[in-house]
Amino acid sequence: MYALLHGSNFLIAVGLAVGIGGVPAAHAQSKSLIYVINQIEVTDQTGFKVYADRQEELIKKHGGRFIVRGGSVIAMEGKAPKRVTEYVFEDTEHFKAWQNEPEQKELSSIRDKASKFNSFAVEGLAQ
């Protein structure tokens, strides 16, 4: 009986070790999504449209996709922004490639002349 119980404990210990050891490897293989969230007050519709159209092309070029694009905003706590956009990239590499596009400097200048803009990126849950 001791040998059988001892053998079962061994199998449980091996299973736990493999399971625990497998978690970091599985986690390392999964990629975190990167969400870009923008709070916008448009001050020049024409200029902002130029920015938005060109920025959309860059986002798509780097595998990003819009999740929210200017729908109505409902304040729950505090003051709601006038407009919100949100897009997602499949990982940090795609996000950084989009962020480091040479065209971004010019687009930022167009955006800043046509709006008041807050922007930040958030790492999301692994895919």
Contacts in CASP RR format, 6 or more apart in sequence:
PFRMAT RR
TARGET T0000
AUTHOR 0000-0000-0000
METHOD contacts of the structure
MODEL  1
MYALLHGSNFLIAVGLAVGIGGVPAAHAQSKSLIYVINQIEVTDQTGFKV
YADRQEELIKKHGGRFIVRGGSVIAMEGKAPKRVTEYVFEDTEHFKAWQN
EPEQKELSSIRDKASKFNSFAVEGLAQ
27 126 0 8 1.000
30 126 0 8 1.000
30 127 0 8 1.000
31 90 0 8 1.000
31 91 0 8 1.000
31 92 0 8 1.000
31 126 0 8 1.000
31 127 0 8 1.000
32 91 0 8 1.000
32 92 0 8 1.000
32 123 0 8 1.000
32 124 0 8 1.000
32 125 0 8 1.000
32 126 0 8 1.000
32 127 0 8 1.000
33 88 0 8 1.000
33 89 0 8 1.000
33 90 0 8 1.000
33 91 0 8 1.000
33 123 0 8 1.000
33 124 0 8 1.000
33 125 0 8 1.000
33 126 0 8 1.000
33 127 0 8 1.000
34 88 0 8 1.000
34 89 0 8 1.000
34 90 0 8 1.000
34 91 0 8 1.000
34 92 0 8 1.000
34 94 0 8 1.000
34 95 0 8 1.000
34 121 0 8 1.000
34 122 0 8 1.000
34 123 0 8 1.000
34 124 0 8 1.000
35 67 0 8 1.000
35 86 0 8 1.000
35 87 0 8 1.000
35 88 0 8 1.000
35 121 0 8 1.000
35 122 0 8 1.000
35 123 0 8 1.000
35 124 0 8 1.000
36 86 0 8 1.000
36 87 0 8 1.000
36 88 0 8 1.000
36 89 0 8 1.000
36 95 0 8 1.000
36 119 0 8 1.000
36 120 0 8 1.000
36 121 0 8 1.000
37 84 0 8 1.000
37 85 0 8 1.000
37 86 0 8 1.000
37 119 0 8 1.000
37 120 0 8 1.000
37 121 0 8 1.000
37 122 0 8 1.000
38 84 0 8 1.000
38 85 0 8 1.000
38 86 0 8 1.000
38 117 0 8 1.000
38 118 0 8 1.000
38 119 0 8 1.000
39 81 0 8 1.000
39 83 0 8 1.000
39 84 0 8 1.000
39 117 0 8 1.000
39 118 0 8 1.000
39 119 0 8 1.000
40 48 0 8 1.000
40 81 0 8 1.000
40 82 0 8 1.000
40 83 0 8 1.000
40 84 0 8 1.000
40 85 0 8 1.000
40 115 0 8 1.000
40 116 0 8 1.000
40 117 0 8 1.000
40 118 0 8 1.000
41 81 0 8 1.000
41 82 0 8 1.000
41 83 0 8 1.000
41 115 0 8 1.000
41 116 0 8 1.000
41 117 0 8 1.000
42 48 0 8 1.000
42 82 0 8 1.000
42 83 0 8 1.000
42 114 0 8 1.000
42 115 0 8 1.000
43 114 0 8 1.000
43 115 0 8 1.000
43 116 0 8 1.000
44 113 0 8 1.000
44 114 0 8 1.000
44 115 0 8 1.000
45 114 0 8 1.000
46 114 0 8 1.000
47 110 0 8 1.000
47 113 0 8 1.000
47 114 0 8 1.000
48 111 0 8 1.000
48 114 0 8 1.000
48 115 0 8 1.000
50 110 0 8 1.000
50 114 0 8 1.000
51 107 0 8 1.000
51 110 0 8 1.000
51 111 0 8 1.000
51 114 0 8 1.000
51 115 0 8 1.000
54 103 0 8 1.000
54 107 0 8 1.000
54 110 0 8 1.000
55 107 0 8 1.000
55 111 0 8 1.000
56 66 0 8 1.000
58 98 0 8 1.000
58 101 0 8 1.000
58 103 0 8 1.000
58 104 0 8 1.000
58 107 0 8 1.000
59 65 0 8 1.000
59 66 0 8 1.000
59 87 0 8 1.000
59 98 0 8 1.000
61 98 0 8 1.000
61 101 0 8 1.000
62 89 0 8 1.000
62 94 0 8 1.000
62 95 0 8 1.000
62 97 0 8 1.000
62 98 0 8 1.000
62 101 0 8 1.000
63 89 0 8 1.000
63 90 0 8 1.000
63 94 0 8 1.000
63 98 0 8 1.000
64 87 0 8 1.000
64 88 0 8 1.000
64 89 0 8 1.000
64 90 0 8 1.000
64 94 0 8 1.000
64 98 0 8 1.000
65 87 0 8 1.000
65 88 0 8 1.000
66 85 0 8 1.000
66 86 0 8 1.000
66 87 0 8 1.000
67 86 0 8 1.000
67 87 0 8 1.000
67 88 0 8 1.000
68 84 0 8 1.000
68 85 0 8 1.000
68 86 0 8 1.000
69 85 0 8 1.000
69 86 0 8 1.000
70 83 0 8 1.000
70 84 0 8 1.000
70 85 0 8 1.000
71 83 0 8 1.000
71 84 0 8 1.000
73 80 0 8 1.000
73 81 0 8 1.000
73 82 0 8 1.000
73 83 0 8 1.000
73 84 0 8 1.000
74 80 0 8 1.000
81 118 0 8 1.000
89 95 0 8 1.000
89 98 0 8 1.000
90 127 0 8 1.000
92 123 0 8 1.000
95 121 0 8 1.000
98 104 0 8 1.000
111 117 0 8 1.000
END
